[in-house]
């Protein structure tokens, strides 16, 4: 929980800022169905639902590593 903001809000800020828009954003959430159109509009590159296997997270991060 992020207080008054959620991951989508932070993702929008990052994707709209020139200095951070190229950084891939992977959201990890306990909310099922994070892949809805609403989440995609924020610019998220990928998502993982909790609970998740740590190897899945590593694979996702490697997918976006240069």
Secondary structure, DSSP 4 states (H G I P E B T S, - for coil): -BTTB-HHHHHHHHHHSTTTTTS--EEEESSTTTTSHHHHHTT--EEEESS--HHHHHHHHHHH--
